Amino acid sequence: MKKTDIAMIIFIASVSIVVAYVVGNAVFGGMSGNSAKVKTIEKIDATIVEPSSDIFNKSAINPAVEVQINGTDKSTTTTTTTTTTTTDTTSETQ
């Protein structure tokens, strides 16, 4: 390779870096000088709060229990059976 070829490759690489930087700042924006206020969390302590008796009581629904709907058996499959009834509406007159 000649010196001019190497110089051309370096020139093209540097121009493409500058173009990528300009496009990146146009799309994503530059650095912001504004400060931001963020919320801080409360300190976590070791005390345990008693759960609400409205939700956790003896008559509450247990989501871990399997529920059977319409008295179906566990061994039944989920396929549906369709029965079709046709009626003859034509009558013979003599």
Biopython code that builds the backbone (N, CA, C, O; Angstrom):
import numpy as np
from Bio.PDB.StructureBuilder import StructureBuilder

atoms = [
    (1, "MET", "N", (0.846, -1.182, 0.000)),
    (1, "MET", "CA", (0.000, 0.000, 0.000)),
    (1, "MET", "C", (0.889, 1.243, 0.000)),
    (1, "MET", "O", (1.952, 1.274, 0.621)),
    (2, "LYS", "N", (0.435, 2.228, -0.691)),
    (2, "LYS", "CA", (1.172, 3.478, -0.765)),
    (2, "LYS", "C", (0.850, 4.332, 0.456)),
    (2, "LYS", "O", (-0.100, 4.053, 1.188)),
    (3, "LYS", "N", (1.642, 5.362, 0.665)),
    (3, "LYS", "CA", (1.408, 6.273, 1.783)),
    (3, "LYS", "C", (0.103, 7.033, 1.594)),
    (3, "LYS", "O", (-0.560, 7.378, 2.572)),
    (4, "THR", "N", (-0.261, 7.290, 0.374)),
    (4, "THR", "CA", (-1.516, 8.011, 0.118)),
    (4, "THR", "C", (-2.728, 7.146, 0.460)),
    (4, "THR", "O", (-3.752, 7.659, 0.912)),
    (5, "ASP", "N", (-2.613, 5.841, 0.247)),
    (5, "ASP", "CA", (-3.716, 4.930, 0.600)),
    (5, "ASP", "C", (-3.918, 4.892, 2.111)),
    (5, "ASP", "O", (-5.049, 4.939, 2.593)),
    (6, "ILE", "N", (-2.828, 4.807, 2.849)),
    (6, "ILE", "CA", (-2.918, 4.785, 4.313)),
    (6, "ILE", "C", (-3.461, 6.114, 4.824)),
    (6, "ILE", "O", (-4.280, 6.133, 5.743)),
    (7, "ALA", "N", (-3.018, 7.221, 4.243)),
    (7, "ALA", "CA", (-3.514, 8.539, 4.640)),
    (7, "ALA", "C", (-5.002, 8.666, 4.339)),
    (7, "ALA", "O", (-5.739, 9.260, 5.126)),
    (8, "MET", "N", (-5.457, 8.114, 3.206)),
    (8, "MET", "CA", (-6.867, 8.174, 2.849)),
    (8, "MET", "C", (-7.700, 7.346, 3.832)),
    (8, "MET", "O", (-8.784, 7.781, 4.221)),
    (9, "ILE", "N", (-7.228, 6.173, 4.241)),
    (9, "ILE", "CA", (-7.950, 5.339, 5.210)),
    (9, "ILE", "C", (-8.056, 6.051, 6.558)),
    (9, "ILE", "O", (-9.115, 6.032, 7.185)),
    (10, "ILE", "N", (-6.981, 6.670, 7.002)),
    (10, "ILE", "CA", (-7.000, 7.419, 8.270)),
    (10, "ILE", "C", (-7.952, 8.599, 8.168)),
    (10, "ILE", "O", (-8.693, 8.878, 9.110)),
    (11, "PHE", "N", (-7.943, 9.300, 7.031)),
    (11, "PHE", "CA", (-8.843, 10.436, 6.844)),
    (11, "PHE", "C", (-10.310, 10.006, 6.867)),
    (11, "PHE", "O", (-11.138, 10.645, 7.515)),
    (12, "ILE", "N", (-10.627, 8.917, 6.157)),
    (12, "ILE", "CA", (-12.013, 8.428, 6.116)),
    (12, "ILE", "C", (-12.458, 7.962, 7.503)),
    (12, "ILE", "O", (-13.599, 8.204, 7.896)),
    (13, "ALA", "N", (-11.574, 7.299, 8.244)),
    (13, "ALA", "CA", (-11.915, 6.838, 9.590)),
    (13, "ALA", "C", (-12.162, 8.020, 10.519)),
    (13, "ALA", "O", (-13.104, 7.991, 11.311)),
    (14, "SER", "N", (-11.350, 9.037, 10.439)),
    (14, "SER", "CA", (-11.537, 10.200, 11.320)),
    (14, "SER", "C", (-12.800, 10.970, 10.965)),
    (14, "SER", "O", (-13.502, 11.445, 11.858)),
    (15, "VAL", "N", (-13.103, 11.100, 9.674)),
    (15, "VAL", "CA", (-14.341, 11.780, 9.268)),
    (15, "VAL", "C", (-15.557, 10.987, 9.729)),
    (15, "VAL", "O", (-16.540, 11.577, 10.175)),
    (16, "SER", "N", (-15.509, 9.653, 9.629)),
    (16, "SER", "CA", (-16.651, 8.844, 10.054)),
    (16, "SER", "C", (-16.839, 8.906, 11.572)),
    (16, "SER", "O", (-17.973, 8.850, 12.049)),
    (17, "ILE", "N", (-15.757, 9.019, 12.333)),
    (17, "ILE", "CA", (-15.881, 9.172, 13.790)),
    (17, "ILE", "C", (-16.548, 10.494, 14.132)),
    (17, "ILE", "O", (-17.414, 10.544, 15.005)),
    (18, "VAL", "N", (-16.149, 11.576, 13.446)),
    (18, "VAL", "CA", (-16.755, 12.886, 13.689)),
    (18, "VAL", "C", (-18.236, 12.860, 13.321)),
    (18, "VAL", "O", (-19.063, 13.394, 14.059)),
    (19, "VAL", "N", (-18.577, 12.250, 12.197)),
    (19, "VAL", "CA", (-19.982, 12.169, 11.774)),
    (19, "VAL", "C", (-20.793, 11.346, 12.779)),
    (19, "VAL", "O", (-21.918, 11.718, 13.112)),
    (20, "ALA", "N", (-20.238, 10.237, 13.264)),
    (20, "ALA", "CA", (-20.942, 9.416, 14.252)),
    (20, "ALA", "C", (-21.155, 10.183, 15.548)),
    (20, "ALA", "O", (-22.211, 10.055, 16.168)),
    (21, "TYR", "N", (-20.185, 10.972, 15.969)),
    (21, "TYR", "CA", (-20.326, 11.779, 17.183)),
    (21, "TYR", "C", (-21.425, 12.825, 17.028)),
    (21, "TYR", "O", (-22.241, 13.006, 17.932)),
    (22, "VAL", "N", (-21.454, 13.513, 15.890)),
    (22, "VAL", "CA", (-22.467, 14.546, 15.652)),
    (22, "VAL", "C", (-23.858, 13.923, 15.590)),
    (22, "VAL", "O", (-24.798, 14.448, 16.187)),
    (23, "VAL", "N", (-23.997, 12.822, 14.881)),
    (23, "VAL", "CA", (-25.301, 12.154, 14.780)),
    (23, "VAL", "C", (-25.736, 11.621, 16.146)),
    (23, "VAL", "O", (-26.914, 11.703, 16.494)),
    (24, "GLY", "N", (-24.806, 11.081, 16.913)),
    (24, "GLY", "CA", (-25.135, 10.587, 18.246)),
    (24, "GLY", "C", (-25.628, 11.689, 19.164)),
    (24, "GLY", "O", (-26.583, 11.484, 19.913)),
    (25, "ASN", "N", (-24.998, 12.848, 19.121)),
    (25, "ASN", "CA", (-25.468, 13.972, 19.934)),
    (25, "ASN", "C", (-26.807, 14.498, 19.445)),
    (25, "ASN", "O", (-27.621, 14.950, 20.250)),
    (26, "ALA", "N", (-27.049, 14.449, 18.150)),
    (26, "ALA", "CA", (-28.330, 14.926, 17.627)),
    (26, "ALA", "C", (-29.464, 13.982, 18.022)),
    (26, "ALA", "O", (-30.561, 14.432, 18.350)),
    (27, "VAL", "N", (-29.205, 12.692, 17.991)),
    (27, "VAL", "CA", (-30.257, 11.719, 18.302)),
    (27, "VAL", "C", (-30.475, 11.592, 19.809)),
    (27, "VAL", "O", (-31.609, 11.658, 20.283)),
    (28, "PHE", "N", (-29.394, 11.410, 20.557)),
    (28, "PHE", "CA", (-29.512, 11.145, 21.987)),
    (28, "PHE", "C", (-29.374, 12.388, 22.846)),
    (28, "PHE", "O", (-29.685, 12.342, 24.036)),
    (29, "GLY", "N", (-28.925, 13.478, 22.289)),
    (29, "GLY", "CA", (-28.748, 14.706, 23.046)),
    (29, "GLY", "C", (-27.429, 14.724, 23.784)),
    (29, "GLY", "O", (-26.807, 13.689, 24.021)),
    (30, "GLY", "N", (-27.022, 15.920, 24.138)),
    (30, "GLY", "CA", (-25.766, 16.068, 24.860)),
    (30, "GLY", "C", (-25.981, 15.859, 26.352)),
    (30, "GLY", "O", (-27.072, 15.507, 26.802)),
    (31, "MET", "N", (-24.920, 16.085, 27.098)),
    (31, "MET", "CA", (-25.014, 15.951, 28.544)),
    (31, "MET", "C", (-25.800, 17.124, 29.107)),
    (31, "MET", "O", (-25.653, 18.258, 28.653)),
    (32, "SER", "N", (-26.624, 16.844, 30.087)),
    (32, "SER", "CA", (-27.444, 17.871, 30.697)),
    (32, "SER", "C", (-26.735, 18.438, 31.914)),
    (32, "SER", "O", (-26.145, 17.695, 32.699)),
    (33, "GLY", "N", (-26.792, 19.746, 32.069)),
    (33, "GLY", "CA", (-26.168, 20.401, 33.215)),
    (33, "GLY", "C", (-27.143, 20.557, 34.370)),
    (33, "GLY", "O", (-26.767, 21.055, 35.431)),
    (34, "ASN", "N", (-28.392, 20.139, 34.180)),
    (34, "ASN", "CA", (-29.400, 20.293, 35.228)),
    (34, "ASN", "C", (-29.211, 19.237, 36.309)),
    (34, "ASN", "O", (-28.789, 18.113, 36.037)),
    (35, "SER", "N", (-29.530, 19.619, 37.521)),
    (35, "SER", "CA", (-29.489, 18.646, 38.608)),
    (35, "SER", "C", (-30.887, 18.065, 38.784)),
    (35, "SER", "O", (-31.884, 18.690, 38.424)),
    (36, "ALA", "N", (-30.943, 16.873, 39.338)),
    (36, "ALA", "CA", (-32.224, 16.197, 39.528)),
    (36, "ALA", "C", (-32.392, 15.848, 40.990)),
    (36, "ALA", "O", (-31.433, 15.485, 41.671)),
    (37, "LYS", "N", (-33.632, 15.962, 41.468)),
    (37, "LYS", "CA", (-33.941, 15.571, 42.837)),
    (37, "LYS", "C", (-34.578, 14.188, 42.790)),
    (37, "LYS", "O", (-35.509, 13.943, 42.023)),
    (38, "VAL", "N", (-34.068, 13.303, 43.612)),
    (38, "VAL", "CA", (-34.599, 11.947, 43.664)),
    (38, "VAL", "C", (-35.098, 11.653, 45.067)),
    (38, "VAL", "O", (-34.612, 12.212, 46.050)),
    (39, "LYS", "N", (-36.079, 10.765, 45.138)),
    (39, "LYS", "CA", (-36.616, 10.381, 46.438)),
    (39, "LYS", "C", (-35.697, 9.358, 47.088)),
    (39, "LYS", "O", (-35.077, 8.538, 46.412)),
    (40, "THR", "N", (-35.624, 9.420, 48.372)),
    (40, "THR", "CA", (-34.857, 8.421, 49.110)),
    (40, "THR", "C", (-35.828, 7.511, 49.850)),
    (40, "THR", "O", (-36.939, 7.921, 50.185)),
    (41, "ILE", "N", (-35.416, 6.298, 50.099)),
    (41, "ILE", "CA", (-36.289, 5.345, 50.769)),
    (41, "ILE", "C", (-36.078, 5.404, 52.269)),
    (41, "ILE", "O", (-35.061, 5.898, 52.758)),
    (42, "GLU", "N", (-37.066, 4.886, 52.988)),
    (42, "GLU", "CA", (-36.948, 4.827, 54.436)),
    (42, "GLU", "C", (-36.010, 3.698, 54.828)),
    (42, "GLU", "O", (-35.816, 2.739, 54.080)),
    (43, "LYS", "N", (-35.442, 3.829, 55.997)),
    (43, "LYS", "CA", (-34.560, 2.794, 56.495)),
    (43, "LYS", "C", (-35.393, 1.545, 56.816)),
    (43, "LYS", "O", (-36.470, 1.643, 57.404)),
    (44, "ILE", "N", (-34.888, 0.388, 56.426)),
    (44, "ILE", "CA", (-35.587, -0.868, 56.682)),
    (44, "ILE", "C", (-35.255, -1.314, 58.092)),
    (44, "ILE", "O", (-34.089, -1.406, 58.476)),
    (45, "ASP", "N", (-36.311, -1.592, 58.863)),
    (45, "ASP", "CA", (-36.076, -2.064, 60.223)),
    (45, "ASP", "C", (-36.510, -3.523, 60.356)),
    (45, "ASP", "O", (-37.116, -4.080, 59.441)),
    (46, "ALA", "N", (-36.206, -4.123, 61.466)),
    (46, "ALA", "CA", (-36.432, -5.552, 61.664)),
    (46, "ALA", "C", (-37.799, -5.866, 62.269)),
    (46, "ALA", "O", (-38.083, -7.032, 62.545)),
    (47, "THR", "N", (-38.643, -4.877, 62.481)),
    (47, "THR", "CA", (-39.951, -5.150, 63.086)),
    (47, "THR", "C", (-40.891, -5.746, 62.047)),
    (47, "THR", "O", (-40.863, -5.377, 60.873)),
    (48, "ILE", "N", (-41.716, -6.669, 62.502)),
    (48, "ILE", "CA", (-42.681, -7.323, 61.628)),
    (48, "ILE", "C", (-44.068, -6.798, 61.971)),
    (48, "ILE", "O", (-44.492, -6.830, 63.126)),
    (49, "VAL", "N", (-44.764, -6.316, 60.956)),
    (49, "VAL", "CA", (-46.104, -5.768, 61.140)),
    (49, "VAL", "C", (-47.111, -6.891, 60.940)),
    (49, "VAL", "O", (-46.986, -7.680, 60.003)),
    (50, "GLU", "N", (-48.102, -6.967, 61.810)),
    (50, "GLU", "CA", (-49.151, -7.989, 61.706)),
    (50, "GLU", "C", (-49.975, -7.720, 60.443)),
    (50, "GLU", "O", (-50.389, -6.583, 60.213)),
    (51, "PRO", "N", (-50.220, -8.756, 59.616)),
    (51, "PRO", "CA", (-50.998, -8.545, 58.390)),
    (51, "PRO", "C", (-52.450, -8.200, 58.699)),
    (51, "PRO", "O", (-52.957, -8.481, 59.785)),
    (52, "SER", "N", (-53.099, -7.588, 57.723)),
    (52, "SER", "CA", (-54.483, -7.143, 57.887)),
    (52, "SER", "C", (-55.411, -8.344, 58.041)),
    (52, "SER", "O", (-55.308, -9.319, 57.297)),
    (53, "SER", "N", (-56.307, -8.263, 59.004)),
    (53, "SER", "CA", (-57.257, -9.368, 59.211)),
    (53, "SER", "C", (-58.376, -9.350, 58.172)),
    (53, "SER", "O", (-59.125, -10.321, 58.060)),
    (54, "ASP", "N", (-58.502, -8.261, 57.410)),
    (54, "ASP", "CA", (-59.501, -8.222, 56.333)),
    (54, "ASP", "C", (-59.106, -9.165, 55.203)),
    (54, "ASP", "O", (-59.972, -9.749, 54.552)),
    (55, "ILE", "N", (-57.829, -9.315, 54.970)),
    (55, "ILE", "CA", (-57.350, -10.151, 53.870)),
    (55, "ILE", "C", (-56.960, -11.536, 54.369)),
    (55, "ILE", "O", (-57.322, -12.540, 53.756)),
    (56, "PHE", "N", (-56.234, -11.598, 55.461)),
    (56, "PHE", "CA", (-55.750, -12.875, 55.987)),
    (56, "PHE", "C", (-56.644, -13.301, 57.151)),
    (56, "PHE", "O", (-56.406, -12.923, 58.298)),
    (57, "ASN", "N", (-57.666, -14.086, 56.848)),
    (57, "ASN", "CA", (-58.551, -14.608, 57.883)),
    (57, "ASN", "C", (-58.909, -16.047, 57.563)),
    (57, "ASN", "O", (-58.514, -16.567, 56.520)),
    (58, "LYS", "N", (-59.651, -16.695, 58.446)),
    (58, "LYS", "CA", (-59.964, -18.116, 58.274)),
    (58, "LYS", "C", (-60.919, -18.370, 57.112)),
    (58, "LYS", "O", (-60.899, -19.463, 56.545)),
    (59, "SER", "N", (-61.748, -17.408, 56.741)),
    (59, "SER", "CA", (-62.710, -17.617, 55.653)),
    (59, "SER", "C", (-62.202, -17.101, 54.303)),
    (59, "SER", "O", (-62.964, -17.043, 53.338)),
    (60, "ALA", "N", (-60.938, -16.730, 54.231)),
    (60, "ALA", "CA", (-60.377, -16.220, 52.980)),
    (60, "ALA", "C", (-60.161, -17.360, 52.002)),
    (60, "ALA", "O", (-60.035, -18.519, 52.398)),
    (61, "ILE", "N", (-60.119, -17.017, 50.711)),
    (61, "ILE", "CA", (-59.895, -18.008, 49.662)),
    (61, "ILE", "C", (-58.416, -18.364, 49.636)),
    (61, "ILE", "O", (-57.552, -17.487, 49.648)),
    (62, "ASN", "N", (-58.135, -19.669, 49.599)),
    (62, "ASN", "CA", (-56.761, -20.135, 49.519)),
    (62, "ASN", "C", (-56.417, -20.365, 48.048)),
    (62, "ASN", "O", (-56.980, -21.272, 47.436)),
    (63, "PRO", "N", (-55.515, -19.577, 47.460)),
    (63, "PRO", "CA", (-55.216, -19.734, 46.033)),
    (63, "PRO", "C", (-54.431, -21.006, 45.720)),
    (63, "PRO", "O", (-54.292, -21.365, 44.551)),
    (64, "ALA", "N", (-53.918, -21.690, 46.734)),
    (64, "ALA", "CA", (-53.149, -22.900, 46.492)),
    (64, "ALA", "C", (-54.034, -24.138, 46.360)),
    (64, "ALA", "O", (-53.541, -25.210, 46.006)),
    (65, "VAL", "N", (-55.330, -24.007, 46.639)),
    (65, "VAL", "CA", (-56.241, -25.149, 46.579)),
    (65, "VAL", "C", (-56.824, -25.240, 45.176)),
    (65, "VAL", "O", (-57.245, -24.232, 44.610)),
    (66, "GLU", "N", (-56.849, -26.442, 44.613)),
    (66, "GLU", "CA", (-57.420, -26.643, 43.287)),
    (66, "GLU", "C", (-58.941, -26.557, 43.378)),
    (66, "GLU", "O", (-59.551, -27.154, 44.264)),
    (67, "VAL", "N", (-59.537, -25.822, 42.473)),
    (67, "VAL", "CA", (-60.977, -25.597, 42.492)),
    (67, "VAL", "C", (-61.610, -26.363, 41.345)),
    (67, "VAL", "O", (-61.127, -26.319, 40.213)),
    (68, "GLN", "N", (-62.702, -27.070, 41.647)),
    (68, "GLN", "CA", (-63.440, -27.777, 40.606)),
    (68, "GLN", "C", (-64.709, -26.990, 40.309)),
    (68, "GLN", "O", (-65.455, -26.620, 41.216)),
    (69, "ILE", "N", (-64.936, -26.744, 39.039)),
    (69, "ILE", "CA", (-66.097, -25.977, 38.612)),
    (69, "ILE", "C", (-67.140, -26.926, 38.056)),
    (69, "ILE", "O", (-66.803, -27.829, 37.290)),
    (70, "ASN", "N", (-68.400, -26.742, 38.425)),
    (70, "ASN", "CA", (-69.538, -27.534, 37.965)),
    (70, "ASN", "C", (-69.400, -29.016, 38.297)),
    (70, "ASN", "O", (-69.941, -29.857, 37.578)),
    (71, "GLY", "N", (-68.716, -29.340, 39.330)),
    (71, "GLY", "CA", (-68.611, -30.721, 39.765)),
    (71, "GLY", "C", (-67.906, -31.622, 38.773)),
    (71, "GLY", "O", (-68.151, -32.828, 38.772)),
    (72, "THR", "N", (-67.047, -31.091, 37.936)),
    (72, "THR", "CA", (-66.350, -31.920, 36.960)),
    (72, "THR", "C", (-65.298, -32.759, 37.656)),
    (72, "THR", "O", (-64.745, -32.363, 38.682)),
    (73, "ASP", "N", (-65.032, -33.912, 37.092)),
    (73, "ASP", "CA", (-64.042, -34.815, 37.644)),
    (73, "ASP", "C", (-62.656, -34.393, 37.168)),
    (73, "ASP", "O", (-62.521, -33.815, 36.090)),
    (74, "LYS", "N", (-61.632, -34.676, 37.959)),
    (74, "LYS", "CA", (-60.261, -34.328, 37.579)),
    (74, "LYS", "C", (-59.807, -35.078, 36.335)),
    (74, "LYS", "O", (-58.959, -34.594, 35.586)),
    (75, "SER", "N", (-60.376, -36.267, 36.117)),
    (75, "SER", "CA", (-59.908, -37.086, 35.003)),
    (75, "SER", "C", (-60.519, -36.683, 33.668)),
    (75, "SER", "O", (-60.111, -37.207, 32.632)),
    (76, "THR", "N", (-61.475, -35.775, 33.661)),
    (76, "THR", "CA", (-62.077, -35.354, 32.398)),
    (76, "THR", "C", (-61.100, -34.488, 31.632)),
    (76, "THR", "O", (-60.284, -33.773, 32.213)),
    (77, "THR", "N", (-61.200, -34.566, 30.331)),
    (77, "THR", "CA", (-60.313, -33.770, 29.490)),
    (77, "THR", "C", (-60.958, -32.426, 29.200)),
    (77, "THR", "O", (-62.128, -32.199, 29.509)),
    (78, "THR", "N", (-60.188, -31.558, 28.613)),
    (78, "THR", "CA", (-60.688, -30.226, 28.309)),
    (78, "THR", "C", (-61.331, -30.146, 26.934)),
    (78, "THR", "O", (-61.724, -29.060, 26.509)),
    (79, "THR", "N", (-61.450, -31.265, 26.227)),
    (79, "THR", "CA", (-62.062, -31.224, 24.906)),
    (79, "THR", "C", (-63.563, -31.111, 25.057)),
    (79, "THR", "O", (-64.138, -31.617, 26.020)),
    (80, "THR", "N", (-64.191, -30.455, 24.116)),
    (80, "THR", "CA", (-65.637, -30.283, 24.153)),
    (80, "THR", "C", (-66.280, -31.208, 23.139)),
    (80, "THR", "O", (-65.740, -31.457, 22.062)),
    (81, "THR", "N", (-67.436, -31.705, 23.508)),
    (81, "THR", "CA", (-68.193, -32.581, 22.621)),
    (81, "THR", "C", (-69.406, -31.798, 22.138)),
    (81, "THR", "O", (-70.164, -31.253, 22.941)),
    (82, "THR", "N", (-69.579, -31.747, 20.853)),
    (82, "THR", "CA", (-70.693, -31.012, 20.269)),
    (82, "THR", "C", (-71.679, -32.007, 19.682)),
    (82, "THR", "O", (-71.315, -32.862, 18.875)),
    (83, "THR", "N", (-72.933, -31.883, 20.099)),
    (83, "THR", "CA", (-73.979, -32.723, 19.532)),
    (83, "THR", "C", (-74.880, -31.851, 18.694)),
    (83, "THR", "O", (-75.246, -30.747, 19.099)),
    (84, "THR", "N", (-75.233, -32.339, 17.540)),
    (84, "THR", "CA", (-76.070, -31.590, 16.620)),
    (84, "THR", "C", (-77.368, -32.352, 16.427)),
    (84, "THR", "O", (-77.366, -33.549, 16.139)),
    (85, "THR", "N", (-78.470, -31.646, 16.588)),
    (85, "THR", "CA", (-79.776, -32.244, 16.403)),
    (85, "THR", "C", (-80.424, -31.584, 15.199)),
    (85, "THR", "O", (-80.515, -30.359, 15.126)),
    (86, "THR", "N", (-80.869, -32.393, 14.263)),
    (86, "THR", "CA", (-81.550, -31.853, 13.111)),
    (86, "THR", "C", (-83.002, -32.303, 13.149)),
    (86, "THR", "O", (-83.320, -33.420, 13.556)),
    (87, "THR", "N", (-83.848, -31.425, 12.725)),
    (87, "THR", "CA", (-85.283, -31.754, 12.673)),
    (87, "THR", "C", (-85.754, -31.655, 11.230)),
    (87, "THR", "O", (-85.310, -30.803, 10.460)),
    (88, "ASP", "N", (-86.656, -32.546, 10.898)),
    (88, "ASP", "CA", (-87.191, -32.579, 9.542)),
    (88, "ASP", "C", (-88.434, -31.683, 9.516)),
    (88, "ASP", "O", (-89.418, -31.962, 10.200)),
    (89, "THR", "N", (-88.386, -30.616, 8.732)),
    (89, "THR", "CA", (-89.503, -29.680, 8.683)),
    (89, "THR", "C", (-90.414, -29.922, 7.492)),
    (89, "THR", "O", (-91.428, -29.240, 7.343)),
    (90, "THR", "N", (-90.080, -30.861, 6.661)),
    (90, "THR", "CA", (-90.934, -31.141, 5.499)),
    (90, "THR", "C", (-91.943, -32.210, 5.874)),
    (90, "THR", "O", (-91.635, -33.151, 6.606)),
    (91, "SER", "N", (-93.092, -32.056, 5.385)),
    (91, "SER", "CA", (-94.131, -33.076, 5.636)),
    (91, "SER", "C", (-94.733, -33.522, 4.316)),
    (91, "SER", "O", (-94.859, -32.749, 3.366)),
    (92, "GLU", "N", (-95.095, -34.779, 4.291)),
    (92, "GLU", "CA", (-95.685, -35.328, 3.065)),
    (92, "GLU", "C", (-97.196, -35.186, 3.124)),
    (92, "GLU", "O", (-97.830, -35.534, 4.120)),
    (93, "THR", "N", (-97.745, -34.685, 2.071)),
    (93, "THR", "CA", (-99.214, -34.584, 1.966)),
    (93, "THR", "C", (-99.666, -35.392, 0.768)),
    (93, "THR", "O", (-99.084, -35.308, -0.314)),
    (94, "GLN", "N", (-100.737, -36.197, 0.980)),
    (94, "GLN", "CA", (-101.250, -37.013, -0.124)),
    (94, "GLN", "C", (-102.702, -36.770, -0.292)),
    (94, "GLN", "O", (-103.328, -37.362, -1.171)),
]
sb = StructureBuilder()
sb.init_structure("model")
sb.init_model(0)
sb.init_chain("A")
sb.init_seg("    ")
for serial, (resi, resn, name, xyz) in enumerate(atoms, 1):
    if name == "N":
        sb.init_residue(resn, " ", resi, " ")
    sb.init_atom(name, np.array(xyz, "f"), 0.0, 1.0, " ", f" {name:<3s}", serial, name[0])
structure = sb.get_structure()
